[in-house]
Every structure is written in C-alpha cells, then in structure tokens.
Amino acid sequence: MDLVKWLRMIVYEMIKENGVIFDSDLLSELQKKYSVSKQQINDVLLHLEVMGLIKVSRVSKDKKRIEIRQVEKREGLTSSE
C-alpha cells in the first residue's frame, strides 16, 4: 500500500473515532506517531472531502472543523422517478 492511501485510511479512521475533530488536533495526534506535514494532511482532507466521506468547515481563519459526512438514504425512489 502506498503512503498516500495509507495516510488517507489512518486520517479517516481517526475522524471516524472522534466524530468531530479540529485540524490542529488531528495534526498533533498524527505527528505524535508519524512523520507527516500539515500540507500532507490538508491534501488528504481535500481528497476525503471530494470523495464525500468527510465535511470540513472553517471555524476561524486558521481553524477547521472536520466531521464524518452522514449519508442520507432515500427510500422509495427509483431511477424512473
């Protein structure tokens, strides 16, 4: 498994475990265990957000709130409706 995919998986699992986490907390937790940069984390967050797995909201100029995106199930709809 390449480093980028591995990092995406680690970041997603950390967000999933916490429910909601701030980018600064995520970065500090990751840097305790791994050698990662803020830019690498931002790239991973962008990718996960584009995939629709997480939601990133800006709380202040330098702070982001990250959470797992809830998937809405729509029942009773078919492709013909």
C-alpha positions as CSV (number, residue, x, y, z in Angstrom):
1,M,0.0,0.0,0.0
2,D,1.4,3.4,-0.9
3,L,1.9,6.1,1.6
4,V,-0.9,8.4,0.4
5,K,-3.6,5.6,0.6
6,W,-2.3,4.5,4.0
7,L,-2.4,8.1,5.3
8,R,-6.0,8.6,4.0
9,M,-7.1,5.4,5.8
10,I,-5.4,6.5,9.0
11,V,-6.9,10.0,8.9
12,Y,-10.4,8.8,8.1
13,E,-10.3,6.3,10.9
14,M,-9.2,9.0,13.4
15,I,-12.0,11.3,12.3
16,K,-14.5,8.4,12.5
17,E,-13.4,7.5,16.0
18,N,-13.7,11.1,17.3
19,G,-16.8,12.0,15.4
20,V,-15.7,15.7,15.2
21,I,-12.1,16.9,15.3
22,F,-10.2,20.1,14.6
23,D,-7.4,20.1,12.1
24,S,-4.9,21.3,14.7
25,D,-5.8,18.4,17.0
26,L,-5.7,15.9,14.1
27,L,-2.3,17.1,13.1
28,S,-0.8,17.0,16.6
29,E,-2.2,13.4,17.1
30,L,-0.7,12.2,13.8
31,Q,2.6,13.9,14.4
32,K,2.9,12.1,17.8
33,K,3.0,8.7,15.9
34,Y,4.0,9.5,12.3
35,S,6.2,11.9,10.4
36,V,3.6,13.9,8.4
37,S,3.4,17.6,7.4
38,K,0.4,19.9,7.6
39,Q,0.4,20.0,3.8
40,Q,0.1,16.2,3.6
41,I,-2.8,16.3,6.0
42,N,-4.5,19.1,4.0
43,D,-4.1,17.1,0.8
44,V,-5.7,14.1,2.5
45,L,-8.6,16.1,3.9
46,L,-9.3,17.6,0.5
47,H,-9.3,14.2,-1.1
48,L,-11.6,12.7,1.5
49,E,-14.0,15.7,1.2
50,V,-14.1,15.5,-2.6
51,M,-14.9,11.8,-2.2
52,G,-17.9,12.8,0.0
53,L,-16.6,11.0,3.1
54,I,-16.0,14.0,5.3
55,K,-17.2,17.5,5.8
56,V,-14.7,20.3,6.5
57,S,-15.9,23.6,7.9
58,R,-13.9,26.7,8.6
59,V,-14.4,27.8,12.2
60,S,-11.9,30.7,12.1
61,K,-9.2,32.0,9.8
62,D,-6.8,29.2,10.9
63,K,-9.0,26.5,12.3
64,K,-11.1,23.8,10.5
65,R,-13.7,21.5,12.0
66,I,-13.7,18.1,10.4
67,E,-16.5,15.5,10.7
68,I,-17.8,12.4,9.0
69,R,-20.4,13.1,6.4
70,Q,-23.7,11.4,7.1
71,V,-25.1,9.6,4.1
72,E,-28.8,10.2,3.6
73,K,-30.9,7.3,2.5
74,R,-33.8,8.0,0.2
75,E,-36.4,5.3,0.2
76,G,-39.0,4.8,-2.4
77,L,-37.1,6.4,-5.3
78,T,-36.3,4.6,-8.4
79,S,-34.3,5.6,-11.5
80,S,-37.6,6.4,-13.4
81,E,-38.8,8.9,-10.8
